[in-house]
Amino acid sequence: MKLFAVAALLTLTAAPAMAQTAPAAPATTTPATTTPGAAKLTIDSPIEALVADPAAKAVVEGTIPGLSAHPSYDQFKAMSLTAVQPYSGGAITDEIIKKITDGLAAIK
């Protein structure tokens, strides 16, 4: 009788695991831009989104020249500047973050 109870319990708990559905299609995303209706770029936007927008790139490159040409750009481009700051070895200071924040806020 114990064997039957254990088998029934295993069958009931395994059933949801066996009933699988097809994986969802991956969501497609595009970098935010400053076009009407699009999200405004901020210091917390991915660096690649900032560089993709000409006005935001001018602000970022004007403050951190050569950022988009950095040899490790591909490794950090999906991160925000605030996320990269602790790993920058002091190259991205709070003053730089503020200057870029103010510059991005001024973009219409």
KAFEN-V620712 format. One record per pair of residues at least 12 apart in sequence whose C-alpha atoms are under 10 Angstrom apart, sorted by sequence separation. I is the first residue (numbers start at 0). J is the second residue. D is the distance in whole Angstrom. If there is no record, write none. Layout:
# KAFEN-V620712
<<I/J/D> <I/J/D>>
This chain:
# KAFEN-V620712
<<40/52/9> <81/93/9> <84/96/9> <31/44/8> <42/55/10> <46/59/9> <30/44/9> <31/45/9> <41/55/9> <30/45/8> <40/55/8> <80/95/10> <81/96/7> <30/46/10> <31/47/10> <32/48/7> <33/49/10> <50/66/9> <51/67/10> <80/96/8> <30/47/7> <31/48/6> <32/49/8> <42/59/10> <50/67/7> <30/48/5> <31/49/8> <32/50/10> <34/52/10> <49/67/10> <29/48/8> <30/49/8> <32/51/8> <33/52/7> <80/99/9> <30/50/10> <31/51/9> <32/52/6> <33/53/9> <46/66/9> <47/67/8> <30/51/7> <31/52/8> <32/53/9> <33/54/8> <46/67/9> <59/80/10> <30/52/9> <32/54/10> <33/55/9> <32/55/9> <47/72/9> <46/72/9> <47/73/9> <50/76/9> <49/76/9> <63/90/9> <47/75/9> <48/76/8> <63/91/8> <46/75/8> <47/76/5> <48/77/8> <62/91/10> <45/75/9> <46/76/5> <47/77/6> <48/78/10> <49/79/9> <45/76/7> <46/77/6> <47/78/8> <48/79/9> <49/80/10> <45/77/5> <46/78/6> <47/79/9> <63/95/8> <44/77/9> <45/78/5> <46/79/5> <62/95/7> <44/78/8> <45/79/4> <46/80/6> <62/96/9> <43/78/8> <44/79/5> <45/80/7> <46/81/10> <43/79/5> <44/80/8> <45/81/10> <46/82/10> <59/95/9> <62/98/7> <63/99/9> <42/79/7> <43/80/7> <44/81/9> <45/82/9> <46/83/9> <59/96/10> <61/98/10> <62/99/7> <41/79/9> <42/80/6> <43/81/6> <44/82/10> <61/99/9> <41/80/9> <42/81/7> <43/82/8> <59/98/9> <60/99/9> <42/82/10> <58/98/9> <59/99/6> <62/102/9> <58/99/6> <59/100/9> <61/102/10> <57/99/10> <58/100/9> <58/101/9> <59/102/8> <55/99/9> <58/102/6> <59/103/9> <57/102/9> <58/103/7> <57/103/10> <55/102/8> <56/103/9> <58/105/10> <54/102/9> <55/103/6> <58/106/9> <54/103/8> <55/104/10> <55/105/10> <54/105/10> <55/106/8> <54/106/7> <54/107/9> <42/96/7> <49/103/9> <42/97/9> <42/98/10> <42/99/7> <43/100/9> <41/99/9> <42/100/6> <41/100/7> <42/101/9> <40/100/9> <41/101/9> <42/102/10> <41/102/9> <42/103/8> <41/103/6> <42/104/9> <40/103/7> <41/104/7> <39/103/9> <40/104/8> <39/104/8> <40/106/9> <39/106/9> <39/107/9> <35/107/10> <33/106/8> <34/107/9> <33/107/8>>
